[in-house]
Amino acid sequence: MVRPQRPQILGILLAVLCVAGALSLAGVGSAGATESPEDNINVTVTTSEDSVWVNETVDVTVTIESTGDQRYDVNEITLVDEDGETVAEKESFGVTVNGGEEETFRLRDVKIDEPGAIDLRAVASVEYRLKQSDITVVESVTVTATDPEPVVDLTAERAVGGSERTLSLGVGNPHNGSLNRVSASLRAPDGTDVRLVDSTGTEASIAPSETRDIEFVARGGSTGTQEFVLSMAFETPDGEYWEVTRSVTAEFLEPAGLRAPVVDLAEKRVVGGSERTLSLSVGNPNNVSLSRVDASLSTPGEADFTLADAGDTVTEIDPSETRTIEFTAQGGSAGTKELTLSLGFELSDGNYREITRQLTVEFREPSETAEVDIAEASVSATPNGVRINGSLFTAGDLSVRDVRITAADAEGVEPARPEPQSYISSLSGDGTGSFELTTALADDRERIPLSVQYRTDGVERTTTVEVPYSGPRSVPPVQLSSVDVSGSGTVSITGEVANTRGNPVAGVTVSVVDAEGVSPGTSGEFFAGSIEGGQFTPLERITAEVTGNRNTIPIELSYSFRGTQYSTVVEVDYDNPNASTGGGSDDGSAGSGGQASDASLPEFDPGSGGDSGGGSALGGLPMLVGGVLVVVSLLIGAVVYRRR
């Protein structure tokens, strides 16, 4: 028998072992090639709340798990929104996730500032230990955000003339539960012409999908878009209390019952008796501006004068403003002349309106003897009497000095404070000098005689000039303003009480007068107390019982000044549904609302220490009585001539 050699056997065994090892390594490599590091890492994302209010926050939890034997180093976790913007991030250097284990990371106070379903994506950046390779894993979670604020809409009712208007705030509940303890306040920004009388309102509860109206009261405001600041507080269905502030707007429409402009025509100047200037005053009694105001005058066929320029235009007349348009007339004898006025104007909504008025003007004969005369003058009623603002001129080349103007010594005329006389140092050539004078005027006088003393060539001379005036003799210091009259049978009256003087008045009482067809109601009197000079105080609601067809309501204003009691009665307009005719005039001028003194009390006397500054402390502010503008300043034309 032949035995194999030992070296050959060892060689064979070694070869078999090498083949088996190679096959084993090949099997391991094949298994590793079919499995990647991403397959053994699992990322989950959760939130502390899946439904929140807008601008609330949530906590986001990111869990990283190694599902195999691999080890991962967590470098960074970033949270991004749907636009890819980073909303939170966490650096996690040194944190290792071992095989079969997990690590949890929390990103706190992530703010949700948009309503709707928000997709948040967690981007985990990790490193696989074995291969030293970076891996990025992305996982998402959805959070739904709801706006807690109610739906609001502000609208404005159309005002009537210059009165108040109601603002209505619609508050809608878009939630599935009730809104409770809802309160709202409205404020007009500084610098606007709107004043809020009633600016707050509340609602105890607003049911789901329900809308409630909260009303406010505003005064003033021009036509167009008005902006307000709205502050709201409310409790959402989950019991959370909110306070929010936002801007809201409302469209102010042109007031209903637009009144025609107030017009007055006067002769302003006569030059040599052949050419006269006619001054047309156009007043806007509304709370909206009038644009493109076109005025033209025409004469009847038998007139003894002609109009050299019969038409002119004013670009705009603001609320309560009066503008003057001048025309030139040639020829004409002294006396009353009739003219026809055609007046067109554009409203804020673009509509153009035209009215026609018959006007009269007084042509005066120029004086042939006076060396100093009136150039122009305007007369206005004040609490002390009537105030005359005017100017004097000298004829030809005459120069005069030391000109003193006072009320002439005549029956029914006497000087009054604060300007019983006026002084002009000199007048030269065709120049003019201005003066201001206060005069007490009797009811039966329709012309105001003024005594003018002056020196010329060393000689003192005196002449008398006259200013025509038929307006009120004085304005009582206590007035009604922004009066609102409403109701039928039982009529409510509200508004403001104003002290037009510079000194305070005391014991101011407003009451309904018992007269034919009208008597005080259950609250027929209001005590306003003391009112400082130039100030207003609200007139709380008083009531009157009205029967028949009355279209005015008499209101008594009682007050005390320096220990003396006074009383004034004003008639306020009332749109009586039972009346056959209205109370206002049809020529565009102010209706009733004039004032009369109570004969049982003394006529108002300003006393020995009259107002410093004189006249009305409100500077001739137009008053709204019963919704009608009372123009207390009447422009009066005067005679001007030149001695040739």
C-alpha positions as CSV (number, residue, x, y, z in Angstrom):
1,M,0.0,0.0,0.0
2,V,1.2,3.4,-0.9
3,R,0.7,6.1,1.8
4,P,0.1,9.7,0.8
5,Q,2.7,12.2,1.8
6,R,2.0,14.5,4.8
7,P,2.8,17.8,2.9
8,Q,0.3,17.1,0.3
9,I,-2.5,16.6,2.9
10,L,-1.7,19.9,4.6
11,G,-1.8,21.7,1.4
12,I,-5.2,20.4,0.5
13,L,-6.6,21.3,3.9
14,L,-5.3,24.8,3.6
15,A,-6.9,25.3,0.2
16,V,-10.3,24.2,1.5
17,L,-10.1,26.6,4.4
18,C,-9.3,29.5,2.1
19,V,-12.2,28.8,-0.2
20,A,-14.6,28.6,2.8
21,G,-13.3,31.9,4.2
22,A,-13.7,33.6,0.9
23,L,-17.3,32.3,0.5
24,S,-18.1,33.6,4.0
25,L,-16.7,37.1,3.4
26,A,-18.6,37.2,0.1
27,G,-21.9,36.4,1.9
28,V,-21.3,39.1,4.5
29,G,-20.5,41.7,1.8
30,S,-23.6,40.8,-0.2
31,A,-25.8,41.2,2.9
32,G,-24.2,44.6,3.7
33,A,-24.6,45.8,0.2
34,T,-28.4,45.4,0.3
35,E,-28.9,47.5,3.5
36,S,-28.4,51.4,3.7
37,P,-28.0,53.6,6.9
38,E,-31.3,55.3,6.1
39,D,-33.2,52.0,6.4
40,N,-32.5,51.7,10.1
41,I,-33.3,55.3,11.3
42,N,-36.9,56.3,12.1
43,V,-38.0,60.0,12.8
44,T,-41.4,60.9,14.2
45,V,-42.8,64.5,14.9
46,T,-45.6,65.4,17.3
47,T,-47.0,68.7,18.7
48,S,-48.4,69.6,22.0
49,E,-51.6,70.9,20.3
50,D,-52.9,70.1,16.9
51,S,-55.4,73.0,16.9
52,V,-54.5,76.5,18.2
53,W,-55.5,80.2,17.9
54,V,-53.5,82.4,15.5
55,N,-50.4,83.8,17.2
56,E,-50.4,81.1,19.9
57,T,-47.5,78.7,20.3
58,V,-47.0,75.0,20.3
59,D,-44.2,72.7,21.5
60,V,-42.8,70.3,18.8
61,T,-41.3,67.0,19.8
62,V,-38.9,65.1,17.4
63,T,-38.0,61.5,18.2
64,I,-35.1,59.8,16.4
65,E,-34.8,56.0,16.7
66,S,-32.2,53.5,15.4
67,T,-34.1,50.4,14.5
68,G,-31.0,48.3,13.8
69,D,-27.5,47.9,15.2
70,Q,-26.3,51.2,13.7
71,R,-25.2,54.2,15.7
72,Y,-26.1,57.7,14.6
73,D,-24.7,61.1,15.8
74,V,-27.4,63.8,15.7
75,N,-25.9,67.1,14.5
76,E,-29.0,69.4,14.1
77,I,-32.8,69.5,13.9
78,T,-34.5,72.3,12.0
79,L,-38.2,73.1,11.8
80,V,-39.4,74.8,8.6
81,D,-42.8,76.0,7.4
82,E,-44.5,75.4,4.0
83,D,-42.4,78.2,2.4
84,G,-39.1,76.7,3.7
85,E,-38.6,79.4,6.3
86,T,-37.0,78.3,9.5
87,V,-39.3,78.6,12.5
88,A,-37.2,76.8,15.1
89,E,-33.9,74.8,15.3
90,K,-31.9,72.8,17.8
91,E,-28.2,71.9,17.7
92,S,-27.6,68.5,19.2
93,F,-23.8,68.0,19.0
94,G,-22.7,65.1,21.2
95,V,-26.0,63.3,21.2
96,T,-25.7,59.7,19.9
97,V,-28.5,57.3,19.1
98,N,-27.3,53.7,19.7
99,G,-28.7,50.7,17.9
100,G,-32.1,49.7,19.1
101,E,-32.5,53.0,21.1
102,E,-34.2,56.4,20.6
103,E,-33.6,60.0,21.6
104,T,-36.2,62.8,22.0
105,F,-35.7,66.5,21.2
106,R,-38.2,69.3,22.0
107,L,-38.5,72.6,20.2
108,R,-40.5,74.9,22.4
109,D,-42.8,77.9,21.8
110,V,-43.2,77.7,18.0
111,K,-45.5,80.6,17.1
112,I,-48.3,79.9,14.6
113,D,-49.1,83.3,13.0
114,E,-51.2,82.3,10.0
115,P,-54.7,80.9,10.0
116,G,-55.4,77.5,8.4
117,A,-53.7,74.1,8.2
118,I,-50.0,74.7,8.6
119,D,-47.5,71.9,7.5
120,L,-44.4,71.9,9.8
121,R,-41.4,69.8,8.6
122,A,-38.7,68.6,10.9
123,V,-35.3,68.2,9.0
124,A,-32.9,65.9,11.0
125,S,-29.3,66.0,10.1
126,V,-27.4,62.9,11.4
127,E,-24.1,61.1,10.8
128,Y,-23.8,57.4,10.4
129,R,-20.9,56.3,12.6
130,L,-19.6,53.3,10.6
131,K,-19.3,54.9,7.2
132,Q,-18.8,58.6,8.4
133,S,-21.6,59.7,6.1
134,D,-24.2,62.5,6.6
135,I,-27.9,61.6,6.4
136,T,-30.9,64.0,6.2
137,V,-34.3,62.8,7.3
138,V,-37.5,64.9,6.8
139,E,-40.8,64.3,8.6
140,S,-43.9,66.5,8.7
141,V,-46.7,67.3,11.1
142,T,-49.9,69.5,10.6
143,V,-51.2,72.2,13.0
144,T,-54.5,73.9,12.4
145,A,-54.7,77.6,13.4
146,T,-57.9,79.6,13.8
147,D,-58.3,83.4,14.0
148,P,-60.0,84.2,17.3
149,E,-61.2,87.7,16.2
150,P,-64.9,88.1,15.2
151,V,-65.7,89.4,11.7
152,V,-66.5,93.1,11.9
153,D,-68.0,95.6,9.4
154,L,-68.6,99.4,10.1
155,T,-71.3,101.3,8.2
156,A,-72.6,104.8,8.6
157,E,-76.2,105.9,8.2
158,R,-76.9,109.0,6.1
159,A,-77.1,112.1,8.2
160,V,-80.0,114.5,7.9
161,G,-78.6,118.0,7.1
162,G,-75.9,118.9,9.7
163,S,-77.2,116.5,12.4
164,E,-75.8,113.4,14.0
165,R,-75.4,110.1,12.2
166,T,-75.4,106.5,13.6
167,L,-72.4,104.2,13.0
168,S,-73.3,100.5,13.1
169,L,-70.6,97.9,13.8
170,G,-71.6,94.5,12.7
171,V,-69.8,91.8,14.9
172,G,-70.0,88.3,13.5
173,N,-69.0,85.1,15.3
174,P,-67.2,82.6,12.9
175,H,-66.6,79.9,15.6
176,N,-68.5,76.8,16.7
177,G,-69.0,78.1,20.2
178,S,-70.4,81.4,21.5
179,L,-68.4,84.6,21.9
180,N,-69.1,86.1,25.3
181,R,-68.5,89.5,27.1
182,V,-68.0,91.4,23.8
183,S,-67.2,95.1,24.2
184,A,-66.2,97.6,21.5
185,S,-65.0,101.2,21.6
186,L,-64.5,103.5,18.6
187,R,-62.1,106.4,18.3
188,A,-61.6,108.9,15.6
189,P,-57.9,109.7,14.8
190,D,-56.5,113.1,15.8
191,G,-57.0,115.8,13.2
192,T,-60.3,114.5,11.8
193,D,-63.5,116.5,11.7
194,V,-65.6,113.7,13.3
195,R,-66.6,113.8,16.9
196,L,-68.0,110.6,18.6
197,V,-70.8,111.4,21.0
198,D,-71.5,107.7,22.0
199,S,-68.3,105.7,21.4
200,T,-68.7,102.4,23.4
201,G,-71.1,99.4,23.2
202,T,-71.3,95.8,24.5
203,E,-73.0,92.5,23.7
204,A,-73.3,89.8,26.4
205,S,-73.1,86.9,24.0
206,I,-73.0,86.2,20.2
207,A,-74.0,82.7,19.1
208,P,-72.1,80.7,16.5
209,S,-72.7,82.1,12.9
210,E,-74.7,85.1,14.4
211,T,-74.0,88.8,13.8
212,R,-74.9,91.5,16.2
213,D,-74.9,95.3,15.7
214,I,-73.2,97.7,18.1
215,E,-74.2,101.3,17.4
216,F,-72.2,104.5,18.0
217,V,-73.2,108.2,17.4
218,A,-71.0,110.6,15.5
219,R,-71.2,114.3,14.7
220,G,-69.6,116.1,11.9
221,G,-67.5,114.4,9.3
222,S,-67.1,115.3,5.6
223,T,-68.4,113.1,2.8
224,G,-66.1,110.2,1.9
225,T,-64.1,107.4,3.6
226,Q,-63.6,108.0,7.3
227,E,-61.1,105.9,9.3
228,F,-61.6,104.9,13.0
229,V,-59.6,103.0,15.6
230,L,-61.6,100.0,16.9
231,S,-60.7,98.4,20.3
232,M,-62.4,95.1,21.1
233,A,-62.4,92.7,24.0
234,F,-64.1,89.3,24.0
235,E,-64.1,85.8,25.4
236,T,-63.7,82.8,23.0
237,P,-65.5,79.5,23.5
238,D,-62.6,78.0,25.3
239,G,-62.8,80.7,28.0
240,E,-59.8,82.7,26.9
241,Y,-60.1,86.5,27.0
242,W,-58.8,88.6,24.2
243,E,-58.1,92.3,23.6
244,V,-57.5,93.5,20.0
245,T,-57.1,96.8,18.2
246,R,-57.6,97.4,14.5
247,S,-58.4,100.1,12.0
248,V,-61.9,100.2,10.4
249,T,-63.4,102.5,7.8
250,A,-66.9,103.7,7.0
251,E,-68.3,105.6,4.0
252,F,-70.0,108.9,5.0
253,L,-72.6,109.7,2.4
254,E,-73.9,113.1,1.5
255,P,-76.5,114.2,4.1
256,A,-80.1,113.9,3.2
257,G,-82.1,117.1,3.0
258,L,-79.3,119.2,1.6
259,R,-80.1,122.9,2.0
260,A,-79.7,125.5,-0.7
261,P,-77.0,128.1,-0.2
262,V,-77.9,131.3,1.7
263,V,-77.5,134.3,-0.5
264,D,-77.6,138.1,0.1
265,L,-76.9,141.0,-2.4
266,A,-75.7,144.4,-1.3
267,E,-74.3,147.5,-3.0
268,K,-70.7,147.8,-2.0
269,R,-69.4,151.0,-3.6
270,V,-70.5,153.9,-5.8
271,V,-67.8,155.7,-7.8
272,G,-68.9,159.1,-9.2
273,G,-72.5,157.9,-9.2
274,S,-72.0,156.0,-12.5
275,E,-70.4,152.7,-11.5
276,R,-71.4,150.5,-8.6
277,T,-70.0,147.2,-7.2
278,L,-72.6,144.7,-6.2
279,S,-71.5,142.2,-3.5
280,L,-73.2,138.7,-3.5
281,S,-72.7,136.7,-0.3
282,V,-73.1,133.0,-0.8
283,G,-73.2,130.9,2.5
284,N,-73.0,127.1,2.7
285,P,-75.3,125.9,5.5
286,N,-74.4,122.2,5.0
287,N,-71.7,120.0,6.4
288,V,-70.4,119.1,3.0
289,S,-68.4,121.4,0.6
290,L,-70.0,122.9,-2.5
291,S,-67.7,123.0,-5.6
292,R,-67.8,124.9,-8.9
293,V,-70.2,127.5,-7.5
294,D,-71.3,129.5,-10.6
295,A,-73.3,132.7,-10.0
296,S,-74.8,135.0,-12.6
297,L,-77.1,138.1,-12.3
298,S,-79.6,139.3,-14.8
299,T,-81.8,142.5,-14.9
300,P,-85.4,142.9,-15.9
301,G,-86.0,144.5,-19.4
302,E,-87.1,147.9,-18.0
303,A,-84.0,148.3,-15.7
304,D,-82.2,151.7,-15.8
305,F,-78.8,150.1,-15.2
306,T,-76.7,147.5,-16.9
307,L,-74.3,144.8,-15.6
308,A,-70.8,145.1,-16.9
309,D,-69.8,141.6,-15.6
310,A,-72.8,139.5,-14.8
311,G,-71.2,136.1,-14.0
312,D,-68.4,134.6,-11.8
313,T,-67.3,131.3,-10.3
314,V,-66.0,130.2,-6.8
315,T,-64.0,127.0,-6.8
316,E,-65.2,125.7,-3.5
317,I,-67.2,126.8,-0.4
318,D,-66.5,124.8,2.7
319,P,-69.2,123.9,5.3
320,S,-70.5,126.9,7.2
321,E,-68.3,129.2,5.1
322,T,-69.5,132.4,3.3
323,R,-67.8,133.6,0.1
324,T,-68.3,136.9,-1.7
325,I,-68.7,137.3,-5.5
326,E,-68.6,140.8,-6.9
327,F,-70.4,142.3,-10.0
328,T,-70.1,145.7,-11.6
329,A,-73.3,147.7,-12.4
330,Q,-73.3,150.9,-14.5
331,G,-75.9,153.6,-14.2
332,G,-79.1,153.3,-12.2
333,S,-81.0,155.9,-10.1
334,A,-81.3,155.6,-6.3
335,G,-83.9,153.1,-5.0
336,T,-84.7,149.4,-4.8
337,K,-83.6,147.3,-7.7
338,E,-84.6,143.8,-8.6
339,L,-82.3,141.2,-10.1
340,T,-82.5,137.5,-10.9
341,L,-79.7,135.2,-9.5
342,S,-78.9,131.9,-11.2
343,L,-76.7,129.8,-8.9
344,G,-75.2,126.4,-9.8
345,F,-73.0,124.2,-7.6
346,E,-71.5,120.7,-7.6
347,L,-72.0,118.3,-4.7
348,S,-69.4,115.8,-3.3
349,D,-71.0,113.0,-5.3
350,G,-70.4,114.8,-8.6
351,N,-74.0,115.9,-9.1
352,Y,-74.6,119.4,-10.3
353,R,-77.6,121.4,-9.1
354,E,-79.0,124.8,-10.2
355,I,-81.3,127.2,-8.3
356,T,-82.9,130.6,-9.1
357,R,-83.6,133.4,-6.7
358,Q,-85.2,136.8,-7.0
359,L,-83.0,139.4,-5.1
360,T,-83.3,143.1,-4.3
361,V,-80.6,145.6,-3.7
362,E,-80.7,149.2,-2.6
363,F,-79.0,151.8,-4.8
364,R,-78.1,154.9,-2.8
365,E,-77.4,158.4,-4.1
366,P,-73.8,159.4,-3.5
367,S,-73.3,162.3,-1.2
368,E,-72.1,165.6,-2.8
369,T,-71.1,167.4,0.4
370,A,-69.2,165.2,2.8
371,E,-65.4,165.2,2.6
372,V,-65.1,162.0,4.6
373,D,-67.5,159.1,4.0
374,I,-68.0,155.3,4.4
375,A,-66.0,153.2,1.9
376,E,-67.6,149.9,3.1
377,A,-69.1,148.4,6.2
378,S,-70.4,145.2,7.6
379,V,-72.7,144.9,10.6
380,S,-73.0,141.9,12.9
381,A,-75.1,141.3,16.1
382,T,-73.2,140.7,19.3
383,P,-74.3,140.2,22.9
384,N,-73.5,143.9,23.6
385,G,-75.4,145.3,20.5
386,V,-74.3,145.5,16.9
387,R,-70.7,145.7,15.8
388,I,-69.8,147.8,12.8
389,N,-66.6,146.9,10.9
390,G,-65.9,149.4,8.2
391,S,-63.5,151.8,6.5
392,L,-63.6,155.6,5.7
393,F,-62.2,157.4,2.7
394,T,-61.5,161.0,1.7
395,A,-62.7,162.7,-1.4
396,G,-60.2,163.7,-4.1
397,D,-56.8,164.8,-2.7
398,L,-58.1,165.8,0.7
399,S,-56.0,164.8,3.7
400,V,-57.5,164.7,7.2
401,R,-56.2,163.8,10.7
402,D,-57.5,162.8,14.1
403,V,-60.5,161.0,12.7
404,R,-62.9,159.9,15.6
405,I,-65.9,157.8,14.9
406,T,-68.8,157.4,17.4
407,A,-72.5,156.7,17.3
408,A,-74.3,159.9,16.4
409,D,-76.4,161.7,19.1
410,A,-79.8,160.4,17.8
411,E,-82.8,158.7,19.3
412,G,-82.5,154.9,19.5
413,V,-78.7,154.9,19.0
414,E,-75.9,155.1,21.7
415,P,-72.3,153.9,22.1
416,A,-71.8,150.5,23.7
417,R,-68.8,148.5,25.0
418,P,-66.3,147.2,24.1
419,E,-65.7,149.7,21.3
420,P,-67.9,152.8,22.0
421,Q,-65.6,154.8,19.7
422,S,-62.9,154.3,17.1
423,Y,-59.9,156.4,16.0
424,I,-58.0,156.8,12.7
425,S,-54.8,158.9,12.9
426,S,-54.9,160.1,9.3
427,L,-56.5,159.7,5.8
428,S,-54.7,160.9,2.7
429,G,-55.8,161.2,-0.9
430,D,-57.8,158.2,-2.1
431,G,-56.6,156.0,0.8
432,T,-58.9,154.4,3.3
433,G,-58.8,153.7,7.1
434,S,-60.5,150.9,9.0
435,F,-62.5,151.2,12.2
436,E,-64.6,149.0,14.5
437,L,-67.5,150.3,16.6
438,T,-70.1,148.8,18.9
439,T,-73.5,150.5,19.1
440,A,-76.8,149.8,21.0
441,L,-79.6,150.1,18.5
442,A,-83.3,150.4,19.1
443,D,-85.7,148.0,17.4
444,D,-87.3,150.6,15.2
445,R,-84.1,151.9,13.7
446,E,-83.1,150.6,10.2
447,R,-80.1,153.0,9.7
448,I,-77.1,153.5,12.0
449,P,-76.0,157.2,12.1
450,L,-72.3,157.6,12.8
451,S,-70.6,160.9,13.8
452,V,-67.2,161.4,12.1
453,Q,-65.0,164.2,13.6
454,Y,-61.8,165.1,11.9
455,R,-59.3,167.9,11.3
456,T,-58.3,169.3,7.9
457,D,-56.2,172.4,7.4
458,G,-56.2,173.0,11.1
459,V,-60.0,173.2,11.2
460,E,-62.2,170.7,13.1
461,R,-65.1,169.4,11.2
462,T,-67.9,166.9,11.8
463,T,-70.0,165.0,9.4
464,T,-72.6,162.3,9.8
465,V,-72.7,159.1,7.7
466,E,-75.3,156.3,7.8
467,V,-75.1,152.5,7.6
468,P,-78.3,150.6,6.7
469,Y,-79.1,147.7,9.0
470,S,-82.3,145.7,9.6
471,G,-80.9,142.6,11.4
472,P,-81.1,141.6,15.0
473,R,-80.3,144.2,17.6
474,S,-78.2,141.9,19.7
475,V,-77.4,138.2,20.3
476,P,-78.2,136.8,23.7
477,P,-75.1,135.2,25.2
478,V,-76.7,131.9,25.8
479,Q,-77.5,130.0,22.6
480,L,-78.6,126.6,21.4
481,S,-76.4,124.7,19.0
482,S,-76.7,121.4,17.1
483,V,-80.3,121.0,18.1
484,D,-82.0,117.7,17.2
485,V,-85.8,117.5,17.4
486,S,-87.5,114.1,16.9
487,G,-90.8,112.3,17.7
488,S,-94.5,112.9,17.2
489,G,-96.8,113.9,20.0
490,T,-94.1,113.5,22.6
491,V,-91.1,115.3,21.1
492,S,-87.5,114.8,22.2
493,I,-85.1,117.7,22.0
494,T,-81.3,117.3,22.4
495,G,-78.2,119.3,21.4
496,E,-75.8,121.7,23.1
497,V,-76.0,124.9,25.1
498,A,-73.3,127.6,24.3
499,N,-72.1,130.7,26.1
500,T,-71.1,133.1,23.3
501,R,-69.6,135.7,25.7
502,G,-66.2,135.9,27.1
503,N,-67.4,135.8,30.7
504,P,-69.1,132.9,32.5
505,V,-72.9,132.7,33.0
506,A,-74.5,130.8,35.9
507,G,-77.8,129.0,36.6
508,V,-78.4,128.1,32.9
509,T,-81.7,126.4,32.6
510,V,-83.3,125.1,29.3
511,S,-87.1,124.5,29.4
512,V,-90.1,124.0,27.1
513,V,-92.4,127.0,27.1
514,D,-96.1,126.3,27.7
515,A,-97.8,127.8,24.7
516,E,-100.6,127.2,22.2
517,G,-100.2,123.6,20.9
518,V,-97.2,122.8,23.0
519,S,-96.5,122.1,26.7
520,P,-93.6,120.7,28.7
521,G,-93.3,116.9,28.8
522,T,-92.3,114.6,31.6
523,S,-88.8,115.9,31.4
524,G,-89.5,119.4,30.1
525,E,-86.5,121.1,31.8
526,F,-82.7,120.7,32.0
527,F,-80.4,122.5,34.4
528,A,-77.0,123.1,32.8
529,G,-75.5,125.1,35.6
530,S,-72.5,127.4,34.9
531,I,-70.9,127.7,31.5
532,E,-67.6,129.3,31.0
533,G,-67.2,132.0,28.3
534,G,-66.9,130.5,24.8
535,Q,-67.8,127.0,25.9
536,F,-70.4,124.4,25.2
537,T,-72.2,121.9,27.4
538,P,-74.4,119.0,26.3
539,L,-78.2,119.6,26.4
540,E,-79.6,116.4,27.8
541,R,-83.0,115.2,26.5
542,I,-86.0,117.3,27.3
543,T,-89.5,116.6,26.1
544,A,-92.5,118.5,24.8
545,E,-96.1,117.5,24.2
546,V,-97.0,118.9,20.8
547,T,-100.6,119.0,19.4
548,G,-102.1,120.5,16.3
549,N,-100.0,121.7,13.3
550,R,-97.2,123.6,15.1
551,N,-93.9,123.6,13.2
552,T,-91.8,125.3,15.9
553,I,-91.3,124.7,19.6
554,P,-90.6,127.6,22.0
555,I,-87.6,127.0,24.3
556,E,-86.8,129.3,27.2
557,L,-83.1,129.8,28.1
558,S,-82.7,131.3,31.6
559,Y,-79.4,132.3,33.1
560,S,-77.8,134.7,35.6
561,F,-75.0,137.2,34.9
562,R,-73.4,139.1,37.7
563,G,-76.4,138.6,40.0
564,T,-79.1,139.6,37.5
565,Q,-81.4,136.9,36.1
566,Y,-82.2,137.0,32.3
567,S,-84.4,134.9,30.0
568,T,-84.5,134.3,26.3
569,V,-87.0,132.4,24.2
570,V,-85.9,130.7,21.0
571,E,-88.1,128.9,18.5
572,V,-86.6,125.7,17.2
573,D,-87.9,124.1,14.0
574,Y,-90.1,121.0,14.3
575,D,-90.9,118.8,11.3
576,N,-94.5,118.1,12.4
577,P,-96.1,115.3,10.5
578,N,-99.5,116.9,11.3
579,A,-98.5,120.4,9.9
580,S,-99.8,121.5,6.6
581,T,-96.7,123.5,5.7
582,G,-93.1,123.4,6.7
583,G,-91.4,125.8,9.1
584,G,-88.4,126.8,7.0
585,S,-88.2,129.5,4.4
586,D,-88.1,128.7,0.7
587,D,-85.4,131.1,-0.4
588,G,-82.5,129.2,1.1
589,S,-82.2,131.5,4.1
590,A,-82.5,130.4,7.7
591,G,-86.0,129.4,9.0
592,S,-87.3,130.0,12.5
593,G,-85.0,129.7,15.4
594,G,-84.9,133.5,16.0
595,Q,-84.7,134.7,19.6
596,A,-86.9,136.9,21.7
597,S,-86.5,138.3,25.2
598,D,-89.0,137.4,27.9
599,A,-90.8,140.7,28.9
600,S,-91.0,139.5,32.5
601,L,-87.2,139.8,32.9
602,P,-84.8,142.8,32.1
603,E,-83.1,143.2,28.8
604,F,-79.6,141.7,28.9
605,D,-77.0,144.2,30.1
606,P,-73.2,143.3,29.9
607,G,-72.5,145.4,33.0
608,S,-69.7,147.8,33.7
609,G,-66.9,145.4,33.1
610,G,-67.9,144.1,29.7
611,D,-66.0,141.3,28.0
612,S,-62.4,141.9,27.4
613,G,-62.0,141.3,23.7
614,G,-65.6,142.3,23.1
615,G,-68.4,140.8,21.1
616,S,-68.9,137.1,20.8
617,A,-66.3,134.9,22.5
618,L,-66.8,132.4,19.7
619,G,-65.7,134.9,17.1
620,G,-68.9,135.0,15.1
621,L,-69.2,131.1,15.0
622,P,-72.3,130.2,13.0
623,M,-74.9,128.4,15.2
624,L,-77.1,125.5,14.1
625,V,-80.5,126.0,15.7
626,G,-83.0,123.2,14.9
627,G,-80.7,122.1,12.1
628,V,-80.8,125.5,10.4
629,L,-77.8,127.8,10.1
630,V,-78.3,131.2,11.8
631,V,-76.2,133.7,10.1
632,V,-75.7,136.6,12.6
633,S,-73.2,138.5,10.5
634,L,-75.0,140.4,7.7
635,L,-72.8,142.1,5.1
636,I,-74.1,145.6,4.6
637,G,-73.2,147.6,1.5
638,A,-72.3,151.3,2.0
639,V,-71.8,154.4,-0.2
640,V,-68.4,155.3,-1.6
641,Y,-67.8,158.4,-3.7
642,R,-64.9,160.5,-4.9
643,R,-65.2,164.3,-5.0
644,R,-63.6,165.4,-8.3
